[in-house]
Amino acid sequence: MRRWTGLVVALAVLALAGCGGTVPETPTEYNGTIQPAASDSDLDVGTERLNVTVVQVVDGDTVDIRYENGTRDTVRLLGIDTPEVEADNRPGEYEGIPDTDAGRACLYEAGIDASEYVNERIDEGPVTIAVDPQADRRGGYDRLLAYVYIGEDNLNYELVATGRARVYESSFTLRETFDATEQRAKDGNRGLWACRE
């Protein structure tokens, strides 16, 4: 019963969080230079942020969190997919990566890199989450689908821009921005996209 009460409280808090606010422009660092993500209007998802504490980084696209009221949840970073570190990778999910032992091994290393990046970024500042009014609230395994912010930086976006994640086949407000950013990462053979060679 206690678990359900915590879940109901958490969902109520999240429902209230979707009442307004904006997502600021997100700079992303790669190759030693800061690249602007997009204009403020491109990254505005019309939702407020909720302060959380990350209690565990599961992998590059999943974190376990604790809300300020003490309840816990699992967040699947909205709109992205990083290579697996605890399961087999399917190269067919990553355009152009060969379905070979070498392709799978390269994806595994890219998954380790994404997980380490998220761990490092989580340590750098306050963490907040924001849900997207155009996306489902919950995904597989009942995980909350959300953007994760480190200070003012959208971590979901950073993972795509640095080639540590692909854009996931789903509907969300920032889809066009993420798609264009993924294409730039592919064109630059950044991160996992170097596995295509």
C-alpha positions as CSV (number, residue, x, y, z in Angstrom):
1,M,0.0,0.0,0.0
2,R,2.8,2.4,0.9
3,R,4.3,1.9,-2.6
4,W,1.0,2.8,-4.3
5,T,0.6,5.9,-2.1
6,G,4.1,7.1,-3.1
7,L,3.3,6.5,-6.7
8,V,0.0,8.4,-6.5
9,V,1.8,11.3,-4.8
10,A,4.5,11.3,-7.4
11,L,2.0,11.3,-10.3
12,A,0.1,14.1,-8.7
13,V,3.3,16.2,-8.3
14,L,4.1,15.5,-12.0
15,A,0.6,16.4,-13.1
16,L,1.0,19.8,-11.4
17,A,4.4,20.2,-12.9
18,G,3.0,20.3,-16.4
19,C,1.3,23.7,-15.9
20,G,3.7,26.1,-17.6
21,G,7.3,27.2,-18.0
22,T,9.9,26.9,-20.7
23,V,13.0,24.9,-21.5
24,P,16.0,27.2,-22.1
25,E,18.5,26.9,-25.0
26,T,20.9,24.1,-24.3
27,P,24.5,24.4,-25.2
28,T,26.3,21.1,-25.9
29,E,30.1,20.6,-25.7
30,Y,31.8,18.3,-28.1
31,N,35.2,18.3,-29.8
32,G,36.2,21.1,-27.3
33,T,33.7,23.7,-28.6
34,I,30.3,24.8,-27.5
35,Q,27.6,24.4,-30.1
36,P,24.2,26.0,-29.6
37,A,21.4,23.5,-29.7
38,A,18.7,25.6,-31.2
39,S,16.7,28.8,-30.5
40,D,14.8,29.0,-27.3
41,S,11.5,28.5,-29.2
42,D,12.8,25.3,-30.6
43,L,13.4,23.9,-27.2
44,D,10.2,25.2,-25.5
45,V,8.1,22.2,-24.4
46,G,5.8,24.3,-22.2
47,T,6.4,22.4,-18.9
48,E,7.9,23.2,-15.6
49,R,10.8,21.3,-14.0
50,L,10.7,19.2,-10.9
51,N,13.8,19.0,-8.6
52,V,15.0,15.4,-8.1
53,T,18.0,13.5,-6.8
54,V,19.5,10.8,-9.0
55,V,20.1,7.8,-6.7
56,Q,21.4,5.5,-9.5
57,V,22.4,5.7,-13.1
58,V,21.1,2.5,-14.6
59,D,22.6,3.1,-18.0
60,G,22.9,5.9,-20.6
61,D,19.1,6.5,-20.9
62,T,17.7,5.4,-17.6
63,V,18.1,6.8,-14.1
64,D,16.5,6.0,-10.7
65,I,15.4,9.2,-8.9
66,R,14.1,10.3,-5.6
67,Y,11.6,13.2,-5.4
68,E,11.8,15.9,-2.8
69,N,9.0,14.1,-0.9
70,G,11.1,11.0,-0.6
71,T,9.3,8.8,-3.1
72,R,11.3,7.1,-5.8
73,D,10.8,6.5,-9.5
74,T,12.6,5.4,-12.6
75,V,13.1,7.8,-15.5
76,R,13.6,6.8,-19.1
77,L,15.2,9.8,-20.9
78,L,12.5,10.9,-23.3
79,G,13.2,10.6,-27.1
80,I,16.5,8.8,-27.0
81,D,18.0,5.4,-26.9
82,T,21.6,4.6,-25.9
83,P,23.3,1.2,-26.7
84,E,22.7,-1.5,-24.1
85,V,25.3,-2.4,-21.4
86,E,23.3,-5.2,-19.7
87,A,21.7,-6.8,-22.7
88,D,22.6,-7.6,-26.3
89,N,22.6,-4.7,-28.8
90,R,20.7,-4.9,-32.0
91,P,22.7,-3.1,-34.6
92,G,19.7,-2.8,-36.9
93,E,18.3,-0.2,-34.4
94,Y,21.2,2.1,-35.3
95,E,21.2,3.1,-39.0
96,G,24.3,1.9,-40.8
97,I,25.9,-0.1,-38.1
98,P,26.8,-3.6,-39.4
99,D,25.1,-6.6,-37.8
100,T,28.4,-8.2,-37.0
101,D,30.4,-9.1,-33.9
102,A,32.4,-6.0,-34.5
103,G,29.3,-3.8,-34.8
104,R,27.8,-5.2,-31.6
105,A,31.1,-4.8,-29.7
106,C,31.4,-1.2,-30.9
107,L,27.8,-0.5,-29.7
108,Y,28.6,-2.1,-26.3
109,E,31.6,0.2,-25.9
110,A,29.4,3.2,-26.9
111,G,26.9,2.1,-24.3
112,I,29.6,2.1,-21.6
113,D,30.7,5.6,-22.8
114,A,27.1,6.9,-22.6
115,S,26.6,5.5,-19.1
116,E,29.9,7.0,-17.9
117,Y,28.9,10.4,-19.5
118,V,25.6,10.4,-17.6
119,N,27.3,9.5,-14.3
120,E,29.8,12.4,-14.8
121,R,27.1,14.9,-15.8
122,I,24.9,14.0,-12.8
123,D,27.7,14.9,-10.5
124,E,28.0,18.4,-12.0
125,G,25.0,20.1,-10.6
126,P,21.3,20.1,-9.6
127,V,19.1,17.7,-11.5
128,T,15.6,18.5,-12.6
129,I,13.1,16.6,-14.8
130,A,10.4,17.8,-17.1
131,V,7.7,15.9,-18.8
132,D,6.6,16.6,-22.4
133,P,2.9,17.5,-23.0
134,Q,3.0,15.7,-26.4
135,A,4.6,12.5,-25.2
136,D,3.3,9.6,-23.2
137,R,4.0,10.0,-19.4
138,R,5.0,6.3,-18.9
139,G,6.8,3.9,-21.2
140,G,7.8,0.3,-21.0
141,Y,8.3,-1.1,-17.5
142,D,6.2,1.8,-16.2
143,R,9.2,4.2,-16.4
144,L,8.5,7.9,-16.3
145,L,9.4,9.5,-19.7
146,A,11.1,12.8,-19.1
147,Y,13.8,15.3,-20.1
148,V,16.6,15.4,-17.5
149,Y,18.4,18.7,-16.9
150,I,21.7,19.2,-15.3
151,G,21.5,22.9,-14.3
152,E,20.2,24.5,-17.5
153,D,21.5,21.7,-19.8
154,N,19.1,19.2,-21.4
155,L,20.9,15.9,-20.9
156,N,18.7,14.0,-23.5
157,Y,19.8,16.5,-26.1
158,E,23.5,16.3,-25.1
159,L,23.5,12.6,-25.6
160,V,22.1,12.9,-29.1
161,A,24.4,15.8,-30.0
162,T,27.6,14.0,-28.8
163,G,26.6,10.8,-30.7
164,R,26.0,8.9,-27.5
165,A,22.3,8.2,-28.3
166,R,20.0,7.8,-31.3
167,V,16.6,9.4,-31.5
168,Y,13.9,7.0,-30.4
169,E,10.9,6.3,-32.7
170,S,8.3,8.2,-30.7
171,S,6.3,11.4,-30.6
172,F,7.6,14.3,-28.5
173,T,7.8,18.1,-28.8
174,L,11.5,18.3,-29.6
175,R,11.5,15.5,-32.2
176,E,12.5,17.7,-35.2
177,T,15.3,19.4,-33.2
178,F,16.6,16.0,-32.0
179,D,16.4,14.5,-35.5
180,A,18.4,17.4,-37.0
181,T,20.9,17.1,-34.2
182,E,21.3,13.4,-34.7
183,Q,22.0,13.9,-38.4
184,R,24.8,16.3,-37.5
185,A,26.2,13.7,-35.1
186,K,26.0,11.1,-37.9
187,D,27.6,13.4,-40.4
188,G,30.5,14.0,-38.0
189,N,30.8,10.3,-37.1
190,R,30.6,11.3,-33.4
191,G,30.2,8.7,-30.7
192,L,28.3,5.5,-31.7
193,W,28.0,6.7,-35.3
194,A,31.7,5.9,-35.7
195,C,30.7,2.2,-35.4
196,R,29.4,2.5,-39.0
197,E,33.0,2.5,-40.4
